[in-house]
Amino acid sequence: MNSSRDELSDTGKKRRDFITLTATAMGGVLAGSIAWPLLQSMNPAADTLAESVTEVNLAPILSGAALTVIWQGKPVFIRHRTDREIAEAVDAPLSTLPDPQEDKARVQKPQWLVVMGICTHLGCVPLGQKKTEPRGEYGGWFCPCHGSHYDTSGRIRKGPAPTNLVVPPYNFISDQLIRIGREE
Amino acid sequence: MSDGGSNPYRHPFVRWLEKRLPIISFVEHALKGYQVPKNLSILWTSGFIAGFMLVVMIITGILLAMHYVPHPDHAFDSVERIMREVNFGWLIRYLHANGASLFFLVVYMHMFRALYYGSYKSPREVLWIIGMIIFLVMMATAFLGYVLPWGQMSYWGATVITNLFTAIPWIGDSILEWLLGAPYVGAPALNKFFALHYFLPFLMFLLVFIHIWALHTNGSNNPTGIEPKTAEDTLPFHPYYTVKDLLSIAGFMVIFAFFIFFAPNFFGEPENYIPADPMVTPAHIVPEWYFLPFYAILRAIPDKLGGFVAMISSILVLFVLPWLDRSKVKSCTFRPIFRALFWVFVLDVLILGWVGAKPAEGHYIGIGQWATAYYFIHFLILVPLVSRFEKPSGLPDSLSAYYRDKGCS
Protein backbone atom coordinates (compact mmCIF):
# COMPACT_ATOMS: atom_id res chain seq x y z
CA MET A 1 0.00 0.00 0.00
CA ASN A 2 1.03 3.59 -0.68
CA SER A 3 4.19 2.55 -2.45
CA SER A 4 5.35 5.20 -4.94
CA ARG A 5 5.38 4.35 -8.62
CA ASP A 6 9.15 3.90 -8.71
CA GLU A 7 9.05 1.14 -6.11
CA LEU A 8 6.75 -1.03 -8.22
CA SER A 9 7.77 -3.84 -10.54
CA ASP A 10 7.29 -3.34 -14.28
CA THR A 11 4.02 -5.26 -14.21
CA GLY A 12 2.95 -3.26 -11.20
CA LYS A 13 3.68 0.00 -13.04
CA LYS A 14 1.65 -1.12 -16.02
CA ARG A 15 -1.23 -2.14 -13.81
CA ARG A 16 -1.18 1.14 -11.93
CA ASP A 17 -0.96 3.21 -15.12
CA PHE A 18 -3.89 1.26 -16.52
CA ILE A 19 -5.96 1.87 -13.39
CA THR A 20 -5.08 5.59 -13.33
CA LEU A 21 -5.88 5.96 -17.02
CA THR A 22 -9.19 4.13 -16.96
CA ALA A 23 -10.28 5.82 -13.73
CA THR A 24 -9.47 9.24 -15.21
CA ALA A 25 -11.27 8.35 -18.43
CA MET A 26 -14.34 7.15 -16.55
CA GLY A 27 -14.25 10.29 -14.43
CA GLY A 28 -14.17 12.35 -17.59
CA VAL A 29 -17.11 10.48 -19.08
CA LEU A 30 -19.02 10.90 -15.83
CA ALA A 31 -18.30 14.65 -15.65
CA GLY A 32 -19.37 15.02 -19.27
CA SER A 33 -22.59 13.08 -18.79
CA ILE A 34 -23.47 15.29 -15.81
CA ALA A 35 -22.50 18.51 -17.60
CA TRP A 36 -24.59 17.70 -20.69
CA PRO A 37 -28.07 17.89 -19.09
CA LEU A 38 -27.02 20.92 -17.03
CA LEU A 39 -25.92 22.78 -20.15
CA GLN A 40 -28.96 21.57 -22.11
CA SER A 41 -31.27 23.04 -19.46
CA MET A 42 -30.20 26.47 -20.64
CA ASN A 43 -31.42 25.81 -24.18
CA PRO A 44 -34.99 26.81 -25.14
CA ALA A 45 -37.65 24.87 -23.21
CA ALA A 46 -40.17 22.70 -25.03
CA ASP A 47 -43.03 25.19 -24.77
CA THR A 48 -40.77 28.04 -25.85
CA LEU A 49 -39.75 26.07 -28.89
CA ALA A 50 -43.22 24.77 -29.71
CA GLU A 51 -43.95 26.20 -33.12
CA SER A 52 -46.67 28.72 -32.57
CA VAL A 53 -48.72 29.67 -35.57
CA THR A 54 -50.12 33.08 -36.44
CA GLU A 55 -52.93 33.55 -38.94
CA VAL A 56 -53.20 36.87 -40.72
CA ASN A 57 -56.11 38.26 -42.71
CA LEU A 58 -54.62 40.16 -45.65
CA ALA A 59 -57.87 41.77 -46.85
CA PRO A 60 -57.47 45.08 -44.93
CA ILE A 61 -53.95 45.70 -46.28
CA LEU A 62 -54.32 47.99 -49.27
CA SER A 63 -51.86 48.02 -52.13
CA GLY A 64 -48.74 49.94 -51.05
CA ALA A 65 -49.50 49.47 -47.34
CA ALA A 66 -47.87 47.18 -44.80
CA LEU A 67 -48.75 45.36 -41.60
CA THR A 68 -46.55 44.19 -38.71
CA VAL A 69 -47.66 41.04 -36.90
CA ILE A 70 -46.03 39.17 -34.04
CA TRP A 71 -44.96 35.59 -34.58
CA GLN A 72 -42.98 33.74 -31.92
CA GLY A 73 -42.31 36.99 -30.09
CA LYS A 74 -40.78 38.60 -33.14
CA PRO A 75 -42.13 41.12 -35.65
CA VAL A 76 -43.07 39.91 -39.14
CA PHE A 77 -43.43 42.47 -41.94
CA ILE A 78 -46.20 41.89 -44.48
CA ARG A 79 -46.18 44.31 -47.39
CA HIS A 80 -48.77 44.56 -50.16
CA ARG A 81 -46.44 45.57 -52.97
CA THR A 82 -47.42 47.88 -55.78
CA ASP A 83 -46.67 46.95 -59.41
CA ARG A 84 -43.79 49.40 -59.37
CA GLU A 85 -42.30 47.87 -56.22
CA ILE A 86 -42.58 44.39 -57.72
CA ALA A 87 -40.90 45.58 -60.90
CA GLU A 88 -38.05 47.14 -58.90
CA ALA A 89 -37.52 43.93 -56.98
CA VAL A 90 -37.61 41.71 -60.08
CA ASP A 91 -35.43 43.99 -62.21
CA ALA A 92 -32.61 44.43 -59.71
CA PRO A 93 -29.53 42.76 -61.28
CA LEU A 94 -28.35 39.90 -59.07
CA SER A 95 -24.72 40.91 -59.54
CA THR A 96 -25.33 44.10 -57.52
CA LEU A 97 -26.74 42.24 -54.48
CA PRO A 98 -24.54 41.44 -51.45
CA ASP A 99 -26.67 38.32 -50.81
CA PRO A 100 -27.93 37.37 -54.31
CA GLN A 101 -31.41 35.88 -54.36
CA GLU A 102 -34.14 36.22 -56.97
CA ASP A 103 -37.34 37.96 -55.96
CA LYS A 104 -39.44 34.98 -57.00
CA ALA A 105 -37.57 32.80 -54.51
CA ARG A 106 -38.69 35.13 -51.71
CA VAL A 107 -42.43 35.43 -52.40
CA GLN A 108 -45.29 33.05 -53.02
CA LYS A 109 -47.52 35.65 -54.68
CA PRO A 110 -45.71 38.64 -56.17
CA GLN A 111 -47.90 41.26 -54.50
CA TRP A 112 -47.37 39.83 -51.00
CA LEU A 113 -43.94 40.06 -49.37
CA VAL A 114 -43.64 38.36 -45.95
CA VAL A 115 -40.31 38.77 -44.10
CA MET A 116 -39.05 38.80 -40.53
CA GLY A 117 -38.86 42.40 -39.30
CA ILE A 118 -35.43 41.86 -37.82
CA CYS A 119 -32.29 43.37 -39.25
CA THR A 120 -29.78 40.60 -39.96
CA HIS A 121 -26.99 42.79 -38.61
CA LEU A 122 -27.68 43.02 -34.88
CA GLY A 123 -31.41 42.40 -34.56
CA CYS A 124 -32.98 45.87 -34.63
CA VAL A 125 -36.42 46.42 -36.18
CA PRO A 126 -35.94 48.31 -39.48
CA LEU A 127 -38.08 51.34 -40.30
CA GLY A 128 -40.31 51.60 -43.38
CA GLN A 129 -43.57 49.89 -42.44
CA LYS A 130 -45.33 53.25 -42.36
CA LYS A 131 -45.12 55.48 -45.40
CA THR A 132 -43.95 58.32 -43.16
CA GLU A 133 -40.90 56.36 -42.07
CA PRO A 134 -37.62 56.35 -44.00
CA ARG A 135 -37.46 53.39 -46.38
CA GLY A 136 -33.82 53.72 -47.37
CA GLU A 137 -32.35 54.23 -50.80
CA TYR A 138 -34.04 51.16 -52.29
CA GLY A 139 -37.62 51.77 -51.19
CA GLY A 140 -37.84 48.83 -48.79
CA TRP A 141 -36.68 49.29 -45.22
CA PHE A 142 -33.98 51.22 -43.45
CA CYS A 143 -32.40 50.08 -40.19
CA PRO A 144 -31.65 53.12 -38.00
CA CYS A 145 -29.20 51.30 -35.74
CA HIS A 146 -26.29 50.95 -38.11
CA GLY A 147 -27.68 52.09 -41.45
CA SER A 148 -28.63 48.98 -43.46
CA HIS A 149 -30.79 49.55 -46.57
CA TYR A 150 -33.21 46.83 -47.76
CA ASP A 151 -35.06 46.79 -51.08
CA THR A 152 -38.69 46.00 -51.90
CA SER A 153 -37.89 42.31 -51.72
CA GLY A 154 -36.35 42.67 -48.25
CA ARG A 155 -32.88 42.07 -49.68
CA ILE A 156 -29.85 43.82 -48.22
CA ARG A 157 -28.50 46.41 -50.67
CA LYS A 158 -26.24 48.66 -48.62
CA GLY A 159 -24.89 48.76 -45.06
CA PRO A 160 -23.40 46.32 -42.54
CA ALA A 161 -26.14 43.63 -42.54
CA PRO A 162 -24.67 40.43 -44.03
CA THR A 163 -27.83 38.76 -45.38
CA ASN A 164 -31.35 39.45 -46.66
CA LEU A 165 -34.32 39.73 -44.30
CA VAL A 166 -35.38 36.17 -43.45
CA VAL A 167 -38.54 34.80 -45.06
CA PRO A 168 -40.47 32.86 -42.39
CA PRO A 169 -42.33 29.65 -43.26
CA TYR A 170 -45.92 30.52 -44.25
CA ASN A 171 -48.67 29.34 -46.57
CA PHE A 172 -51.81 30.72 -48.11
CA ILE A 173 -54.91 29.12 -46.58
CA SER A 174 -57.10 31.11 -48.93
CA ASP A 175 -56.60 34.10 -51.21
CA GLN A 176 -56.74 36.56 -48.35
CA LEU A 177 -55.53 34.49 -45.38
CA ILE A 178 -52.02 33.30 -44.55
CA ARG A 179 -50.72 31.14 -41.77
CA ILE A 180 -47.21 31.95 -40.52
CA GLY A 181 -45.45 28.99 -38.96
CA ARG A 182 -44.27 25.55 -39.97
CA GLU A 183 -46.04 24.36 -43.12
CA GLU A 184 -48.00 21.17 -42.56
CA MET B 1 0.24 32.40 11.66
CA SER B 2 0.86 30.85 15.06
CA ASP B 3 0.55 27.34 16.28
CA GLY B 4 -0.80 26.30 19.66
CA GLY B 5 2.66 26.52 21.21
CA SER B 6 3.25 30.20 20.47
CA ASN B 7 -0.18 31.56 21.20
CA PRO B 8 0.44 35.30 21.60
CA TYR B 9 -2.93 36.20 23.09
CA ARG B 10 -3.97 36.68 26.70
CA HIS B 11 -7.76 36.76 26.54
CA PRO B 12 -8.97 33.20 27.28
CA PHE B 13 -11.55 33.09 24.49
CA VAL B 14 -9.12 34.46 21.91
CA ARG B 15 -6.51 31.91 23.07
CA TRP B 16 -9.12 29.17 22.80
CA LEU B 17 -10.16 30.26 19.30
CA GLU B 18 -6.59 30.80 18.14
CA LYS B 19 -5.75 27.18 18.93
CA ARG B 20 -8.69 25.91 16.87
CA LEU B 21 -8.84 28.51 14.08
CA PRO B 22 -5.98 31.02 13.88
CA ILE B 23 -8.17 33.61 12.20
CA ILE B 24 -7.33 36.57 14.45
CA SER B 25 -3.59 36.19 13.99
CA PHE B 26 -4.21 35.74 10.26
CA VAL B 27 -6.02 39.08 10.01
CA GLU B 28 -3.47 40.72 12.28
CA HIS B 29 -0.68 39.42 10.09
CA ALA B 30 -2.42 40.69 6.96
CA LEU B 31 -2.82 44.17 8.44
CA LYS B 32 0.05 44.91 10.80
CA GLY B 33 2.60 42.40 9.59
CA TYR B 34 2.11 43.34 5.95
CA GLN B 35 4.91 45.72 4.97
CA VAL B 36 4.00 48.21 2.25
CA PRO B 37 6.17 50.71 0.32
CA LYS B 38 6.06 53.99 2.24
CA ASN B 39 5.47 56.17 -0.82
CA LEU B 40 2.08 55.00 -2.12
CA SER B 41 0.09 57.89 -3.58
CA ILE B 42 -3.66 58.35 -3.34
CA LEU B 43 -4.03 56.38 -6.58
CA TRP B 44 -3.14 53.26 -4.58
CA THR B 45 -6.36 53.60 -2.59
CA SER B 46 -8.41 52.87 -5.72
CA GLY B 47 -8.16 49.13 -5.05
CA PHE B 48 -9.63 49.52 -1.59
CA ILE B 49 -12.43 51.75 -2.90
CA ALA B 50 -13.17 49.21 -5.64
CA GLY B 51 -13.48 46.47 -3.00
CA PHE B 52 -15.72 48.74 -0.97
CA MET B 53 -17.94 49.36 -4.01
CA LEU B 54 -18.24 45.63 -4.64
CA VAL B 55 -19.63 45.23 -1.12
CA VAL B 56 -21.98 48.20 -1.62
CA MET B 57 -23.25 46.68 -4.88
CA ILE B 58 -23.79 43.25 -3.32
CA ILE B 59 -25.70 44.64 -0.33
CA THR B 60 -27.92 47.02 -2.32
CA GLY B 61 -28.36 44.34 -4.99
CA ILE B 62 -29.63 41.76 -2.50
CA LEU B 63 -32.10 44.30 -1.14
CA LEU B 64 -33.33 45.19 -4.64
CA ALA B 65 -33.74 41.50 -5.49
CA MET B 66 -36.23 41.23 -2.62
CA HIS B 67 -38.62 43.49 -4.57
CA TYR B 68 -37.69 42.95 -8.20
CA VAL B 69 -39.68 40.60 -10.46
CA PRO B 70 -37.70 39.08 -13.37
CA HIS B 71 -40.52 38.76 -15.90
CA PRO B 72 -41.17 40.93 -18.98
CA ASP B 73 -44.71 41.71 -17.80
CA HIS B 74 -43.60 42.89 -14.37
CA ALA B 75 -39.93 43.86 -14.43
CA PHE B 76 -40.38 47.52 -15.46
CA ASP B 77 -43.30 48.03 -13.07
CA SER B 78 -41.50 46.34 -10.19
CA VAL B 79 -38.57 48.76 -10.62
CA GLU B 80 -41.00 51.71 -10.62
CA ARG B 81 -42.62 50.20 -7.52
CA ILE B 82 -39.21 50.11 -5.86
CA MET B 83 -38.84 53.80 -6.71
CA ARG B 84 -42.27 54.87 -5.46
CA GLU B 85 -43.62 52.40 -2.90
CA VAL B 86 -40.79 50.48 -1.25
CA ASN B 87 -39.36 52.21 1.84
CA PHE B 88 -36.15 53.95 0.74
CA GLY B 89 -36.37 51.95 -2.47
CA TRP B 90 -35.36 55.05 -4.44
CA LEU B 91 -32.20 55.36 -2.33
CA ILE B 92 -31.23 51.73 -2.71
CA ARG B 93 -31.84 51.73 -6.46
CA TYR B 94 -29.94 54.99 -6.98
CA LEU B 95 -27.08 53.62 -4.87
CA HIS B 96 -27.00 50.53 -7.07
CA ALA B 97 -27.39 52.29 -10.43
CA ASN B 98 -24.92 55.12 -9.74
CA GLY B 99 -22.75 52.69 -7.83
CA ALA B 100 -22.19 50.74 -11.03
CA SER B 101 -20.88 53.84 -12.82
CA LEU B 102 -18.62 54.89 -9.95
CA PHE B 103 -17.41 51.31 -9.52
CA PHE B 104 -16.25 51.38 -13.15
CA LEU B 105 -14.72 54.84 -12.66
CA VAL B 106 -12.66 53.58 -9.72
CA VAL B 107 -11.68 50.37 -11.50
CA TYR B 108 -10.54 52.34 -14.58
CA MET B 109 -8.43 54.54 -12.27
CA HIS B 110 -7.02 51.36 -10.75
CA MET B 111 -6.17 49.97 -14.19
CA PHE B 112 -4.66 53.15 -15.61
CA ARG B 113 -2.58 53.48 -12.46
CA ALA B 114 -1.26 49.97 -13.06
CA LEU B 115 -0.51 50.91 -16.68
CA TYR B 116 1.34 54.11 -15.72
CA TYR B 117 3.45 52.60 -12.94
CA GLY B 118 4.05 49.23 -14.64
CA SER B 119 2.32 47.26 -11.90
CA TYR B 120 1.63 44.44 -14.36
CA LYS B 121 5.32 43.55 -14.71
CA SER B 122 7.30 40.76 -13.08
CA PRO B 123 6.65 39.50 -10.47
CA ARG B 124 3.01 40.68 -10.64
CA GLU B 125 1.83 39.20 -13.97
CA VAL B 126 -0.59 36.78 -12.32
CA LEU B 127 -1.93 39.54 -10.09
CA TRP B 128 -2.59 41.58 -13.24
CA ILE B 129 -4.24 38.69 -15.08
CA ILE B 130 -6.56 37.94 -12.17
CA GLY B 131 -7.44 41.63 -12.16
CA MET B 132 -8.28 41.40 -15.86
CA ILE B 133 -10.49 38.36 -15.21
CA ILE B 134 -12.28 40.34 -12.50
CA PHE B 135 -12.74 43.15 -15.05
CA LEU B 136 -14.30 40.72 -17.56
CA VAL B 137 -16.70 39.32 -14.94
CA MET B 138 -17.52 42.87 -13.90
CA MET B 139 -18.37 43.86 -17.48
CA ALA B 140 -20.63 40.81 -17.86
CA THR B 141 -22.33 41.59 -14.54
CA ALA B 142 -22.91 45.22 -15.51
CA PHE B 143 -24.33 44.27 -18.90
CA LEU B 144 -26.71 41.70 -17.37
CA GLY B 145 -27.80 44.15 -14.67
CA TYR B 146 -28.57 46.87 -17.19
CA VAL B 147 -31.05 44.54 -18.90
CA LEU B 148 -33.09 43.93 -15.74
CA PRO B 149 -35.16 47.19 -15.59
CA TRP B 150 -36.55 46.12 -19.00
CA GLY B 151 -36.67 49.60 -20.47
CA GLN B 152 -36.14 50.30 -24.16
CA MET B 153 -32.38 50.65 -23.83
CA SER B 154 -32.23 47.50 -21.65
CA TYR B 155 -34.08 45.47 -24.24
CA TRP B 156 -32.35 46.77 -27.34
CA GLY B 157 -28.93 46.82 -25.71
CA ALA B 158 -29.46 43.16 -24.84
CA THR B 159 -30.66 42.40 -28.38
CA VAL B 160 -27.74 44.08 -30.11
CA ILE B 161 -25.05 42.71 -27.79
CA THR B 162 -26.34 39.12 -27.69
CA ASN B 163 -26.73 39.22 -31.48
CA LEU B 164 -22.97 39.74 -31.66
CA PHE B 165 -22.66 36.01 -31.01
CA THR B 166 -24.36 35.27 -34.33
CA ALA B 167 -21.20 36.66 -35.95
CA ILE B 168 -19.41 33.46 -34.90
CA PRO B 169 -19.40 31.17 -37.94
CA TRP B 170 -21.45 27.92 -37.88
CA ILE B 171 -22.32 27.75 -34.20
CA GLY B 172 -23.24 31.41 -33.60
CA ASP B 173 -27.01 30.94 -33.82
CA SER B 174 -26.96 27.94 -31.48
CA ILE B 175 -24.87 29.85 -28.95
CA LEU B 176 -27.33 32.74 -29.09
CA GLU B 177 -30.31 30.42 -28.46
CA TRP B 178 -28.45 28.75 -25.63
CA LEU B 179 -27.67 32.11 -24.03
CA LEU B 180 -31.19 33.48 -24.41
CA GLY B 181 -33.08 30.26 -23.74
CA ALA B 182 -35.25 31.18 -26.73
CA PRO B 183 -34.74 32.37 -30.31
CA TYR B 184 -35.36 35.96 -29.10
CA VAL B 185 -34.76 38.20 -26.08
CA GLY B 186 -37.78 37.50 -23.88
CA ALA B 187 -38.93 35.97 -20.63
CA PRO B 188 -36.38 33.09 -20.54
CA ALA B 189 -33.51 35.49 -21.19
CA LEU B 190 -34.62 37.98 -18.54
CA ASN B 191 -34.97 35.26 -15.91
CA LYS B 192 -31.57 33.82 -16.80
CA PHE B 193 -29.91 37.23 -16.81
CA PHE B 194 -31.29 37.90 -13.35
CA ALA B 195 -29.91 34.61 -12.01
CA LEU B 196 -26.48 35.28 -13.51
CA HIS B 197 -26.47 38.91 -12.40
CA TYR B 198 -27.05 37.68 -8.85
CA PHE B 199 -24.37 35.00 -9.04
CA LEU B 200 -21.45 36.74 -10.77
CA PRO B 201 -20.72 39.32 -8.02
CA PHE B 202 -20.02 36.46 -5.60
CA LEU B 203 -17.60 35.03 -8.13
CA MET B 204 -16.01 38.49 -8.26
CA PHE B 205 -15.79 38.47 -4.48
CA LEU B 206 -13.89 35.18 -4.57
CA LEU B 207 -11.61 36.46 -7.34
CA VAL B 208 -10.88 39.60 -5.31
CA PHE B 209 -9.54 37.40 -2.51
CA ILE B 210 -7.29 35.56 -4.96
CA HIS B 211 -6.25 38.98 -6.32
CA ILE B 212 -5.30 40.10 -2.79
CA TRP B 213 -3.52 36.81 -2.15
CA ALA B 214 -1.39 37.38 -5.25
CA LEU B 215 -0.86 41.00 -4.16
CA HIS B 216 0.35 40.00 -0.71
CA THR B 217 2.73 37.43 -2.16
CA ASN B 218 5.00 40.12 -3.65
CA GLY B 219 3.59 43.26 -2.09
CA SER B 220 2.36 46.46 -3.71
CA ASN B 221 4.15 48.19 -6.51
CA ASN B 222 4.81 51.90 -5.81
CA PRO B 223 5.20 55.19 -7.69
CA THR B 224 8.93 54.65 -8.26
CA GLY B 225 8.41 51.09 -9.47
CA ILE B 226 11.51 50.08 -7.50
CA GLU B 227 11.00 47.12 -5.19
CA PRO B 228 11.58 47.96 -1.50
CA LYS B 229 14.97 46.67 -0.28
CA THR B 230 15.28 47.67 3.37
CA ALA B 231 12.98 48.38 6.29
CA GLU B 232 13.57 52.08 5.55
CA ASP B 233 11.49 51.69 2.37
CA THR B 234 8.33 50.31 3.96
CA LEU B 235 5.62 50.90 6.53
CA PRO B 236 3.15 48.46 8.10
CA PHE B 237 -0.20 48.47 6.28
CA HIS B 238 -2.01 49.18 9.55
CA PRO B 239 -2.38 51.94 10.67
CA TYR B 240 -0.66 53.87 7.88
CA TYR B 241 -2.62 52.67 4.88
CA THR B 242 -5.85 51.72 6.59
CA VAL B 243 -6.09 55.40 7.51
CA LYS B 244 -5.14 56.55 4.03
CA ASP B 245 -7.74 54.21 2.50
CA LEU B 246 -10.41 55.45 4.89
CA LEU B 247 -9.60 59.08 4.11
CA SER B 248 -9.90 58.29 0.42
CA ILE B 249 -13.22 56.52 0.98
CA ALA B 250 -14.52 59.61 2.78
CA GLY B 251 -13.68 61.81 -0.21
CA PHE B 252 -15.12 59.25 -2.60
CA MET B 253 -18.39 59.08 -0.68
CA VAL B 254 -18.86 62.84 -1.06
CA ILE B 255 -18.79 62.36 -4.84
CA PHE B 256 -21.02 59.28 -4.60
CA ALA B 257 -23.54 61.18 -2.43
CA PHE B 258 -23.53 64.11 -4.86
CA PHE B 259 -24.72 61.91 -7.70
CA ILE B 260 -27.26 60.01 -5.62
CA PHE B 261 -28.89 63.08 -4.11
CA PHE B 262 -28.39 65.78 -6.75
CA ALA B 263 -27.94 64.05 -10.11
CA PRO B 264 -29.25 60.49 -9.75
CA ASN B 265 -29.96 60.12 -13.46
CA PHE B 266 -26.77 61.76 -14.68
CA PHE B 267 -25.33 58.47 -15.96
CA GLY B 268 -28.71 57.14 -17.08
CA GLU B 269 -30.39 57.13 -20.46
CA PRO B 270 -33.89 58.75 -20.61
CA GLU B 271 -34.92 56.14 -23.17
CA ASN B 272 -34.71 53.48 -20.46
CA TYR B 273 -37.69 54.99 -18.65
CA ILE B 274 -39.82 53.78 -21.58
CA PRO B 275 -40.93 50.14 -21.11
CA ALA B 276 -39.30 47.65 -23.50
CA ASP B 277 -41.11 47.34 -26.83
CA PRO B 278 -39.92 44.50 -29.09
CA MET B 279 -41.65 46.17 -32.05
CA VAL B 280 -39.91 49.56 -31.91
CA THR B 281 -36.15 50.09 -31.96
CA PRO B 282 -34.93 53.37 -30.46
CA ALA B 283 -33.37 55.66 -33.07
CA HIS B 284 -30.01 55.64 -31.32
CA ILE B 285 -28.76 52.73 -29.23
CA VAL B 286 -25.92 53.63 -26.87
CA PRO B 287 -24.38 51.51 -24.12
CA GLU B 288 -23.51 52.89 -20.71
CA TRP B 289 -20.50 55.24 -20.73
CA TYR B 290 -18.11 52.61 -19.36
CA PHE B 291 -18.59 50.44 -22.47
CA LEU B 292 -18.33 53.25 -25.02
CA PRO B 293 -14.64 52.80 -26.03
CA PHE B 294 -15.24 49.09 -26.68
CA TYR B 295 -18.49 49.86 -28.53
CA ALA B 296 -16.56 52.31 -30.73
CA ILE B 297 -14.02 49.57 -31.56
CA LEU B 298 -16.89 47.18 -32.38
CA ARG B 299 -18.39 49.66 -34.83
CA ALA B 300 -15.08 50.74 -36.35
CA ILE B 301 -14.81 47.53 -38.36
CA PRO B 302 -17.45 47.46 -41.12
CA ASP B 303 -17.78 43.68 -40.86
CA LYS B 304 -19.91 41.84 -38.31
CA LEU B 305 -17.37 39.17 -37.36
CA GLY B 306 -14.42 41.56 -37.69
CA GLY B 307 -15.97 44.07 -35.31
CA PHE B 308 -16.67 41.35 -32.77
CA VAL B 309 -13.11 40.03 -32.98
CA ALA B 310 -11.63 43.54 -32.67
CA MET B 311 -13.70 44.28 -29.58
CA ILE B 312 -12.69 41.03 -27.87
CA SER B 313 -9.05 41.54 -28.88
CA SER B 314 -8.99 45.04 -27.40
CA ILE B 315 -9.48 43.43 -23.98
CA LEU B 316 -7.45 40.26 -24.56
CA VAL B 317 -4.40 42.32 -25.58
CA LEU B 318 -4.28 43.60 -22.00
CA PHE B 319 -3.86 40.03 -20.73
CA VAL B 320 -0.54 39.67 -22.58
CA LEU B 321 0.68 43.19 -21.80
CA PRO B 322 3.31 41.92 -19.28
CA TRP B 323 4.98 40.14 -22.20
CA LEU B 324 4.58 42.99 -24.70
CA ASP B 325 6.29 45.52 -22.44
CA ARG B 326 9.74 44.01 -21.91
CA SER B 327 11.31 47.01 -20.18
CA LYS B 328 12.70 46.15 -16.72
CA VAL B 329 11.90 49.67 -15.51
CA LYS B 330 8.34 49.76 -14.22
CA SER B 331 7.35 53.33 -13.48
CA CYS B 332 6.66 55.92 -16.18
CA THR B 333 8.50 58.37 -13.92
CA PHE B 334 11.79 57.07 -15.36
CA ARG B 335 10.53 56.31 -18.87
CA PRO B 336 10.14 59.61 -20.77
CA ILE B 337 9.06 58.13 -24.12
CA PHE B 338 6.71 55.58 -22.60
CA ARG B 339 5.19 58.30 -20.41
CA ALA B 340 4.37 60.39 -23.46
CA LEU B 341 2.88 57.33 -25.15
CA PHE B 342 0.81 56.60 -22.05
CA TRP B 343 -0.88 60.00 -22.24
CA VAL B 344 -1.48 59.68 -25.97
CA PHE B 345 -3.07 56.32 -25.23
CA VAL B 346 -5.32 57.88 -22.55
CA LEU B 347 -6.36 60.50 -25.11
CA ASP B 348 -7.03 57.74 -27.65
CA VAL B 349 -9.32 55.89 -25.22
CA LEU B 350 -11.18 59.13 -24.48
CA ILE B 351 -11.65 59.74 -28.21
CA LEU B 352 -12.97 56.19 -28.62
CA GLY B 353 -15.41 56.81 -25.79
CA TRP B 354 -16.58 60.04 -27.41
CA VAL B 355 -17.03 58.39 -30.82
CA GLY B 356 -18.85 55.45 -29.21
CA ALA B 357 -21.54 57.84 -27.97
CA LYS B 358 -22.09 59.33 -31.44
CA PRO B 359 -24.12 57.84 -34.28
CA ALA B 360 -22.03 55.77 -36.72
CA GLU B 361 -22.13 58.25 -39.58
CA GLY B 362 -20.09 60.94 -41.31
CA HIS B 363 -16.64 61.77 -39.96
CA TYR B 364 -17.26 59.86 -36.72
CA ILE B 365 -16.67 56.64 -38.67
CA GLY B 366 -13.22 57.76 -39.81
CA ILE B 367 -12.21 59.06 -36.38
CA GLY B 368 -13.37 55.81 -34.77
CA GLN B 369 -11.35 53.75 -37.23
CA TRP B 370 -8.15 55.77 -36.71
CA ALA B 371 -8.57 55.68 -32.93
CA THR B 372 -9.16 51.91 -33.07
CA ALA B 373 -6.07 51.42 -35.21
CA TYR B 374 -3.99 53.48 -32.79
CA TYR B 375 -5.29 51.44 -29.82
CA PHE B 376 -3.79 48.29 -31.32
CA ILE B 377 -0.69 50.06 -32.66
CA HIS B 378 0.01 51.26 -29.12
CA PHE B 379 -0.03 47.79 -27.60
CA LEU B 380 1.28 45.67 -30.45
CA ILE B 381 3.93 47.94 -32.00
CA LEU B 382 4.83 50.97 -29.88
CA VAL B 383 4.95 49.27 -26.45
CA PRO B 384 7.28 46.39 -27.53
CA LEU B 385 9.42 48.72 -29.64
CA VAL B 386 9.85 51.45 -27.02
CA SER B 387 10.53 48.96 -24.25
CA ARG B 388 13.43 47.66 -26.32
CA PHE B 389 15.12 50.95 -27.25
CA GLU B 390 14.19 53.40 -24.52
CA LYS B 391 16.93 54.56 -22.10
CA PRO B 392 15.60 55.08 -18.58
CA SER B 393 16.37 58.53 -17.18
CA GLY B 394 17.26 59.30 -13.55
CA LEU B 395 16.68 55.81 -12.17
CA PRO B 396 17.75 55.94 -8.48
CA ASP B 397 19.42 53.14 -6.49
CA SER B 398 16.52 52.58 -4.15
CA LEU B 399 13.05 53.73 -3.37
CA SER B 400 14.20 55.91 -0.46
CA ALA B 401 17.14 57.31 -2.41
CA TYR B 402 14.71 58.79 -4.94
CA TYR B 403 13.02 60.89 -2.29
CA ARG B 404 16.34 61.82 -0.62
CA ASP B 405 17.60 63.12 -3.94
CA LYS B 406 14.45 65.14 -4.40
CA GLY B 407 14.94 66.65 -0.96
CA CYS B 408 11.92 65.02 0.65
CA SER B 409 12.34 63.21 3.99
Interface residues (C-beta under 8 A of the other chain):
Chain A: L39 M42 N43 P44 A45 T48 T68 I70 Q72 G73 K74 P75 G117 H121 L122 G123 C124 V125 C143 P144 C145 H146 G147 P160 P162
Chain B: W156 T159 V160 T162 N163 L164 E177 W178 L179 L180 G181 A182 P183 Y184 G186 P188 K192 P278 M279 V280 T281 A283 H284 I285 R299 P302 D303 K304 A360 E361
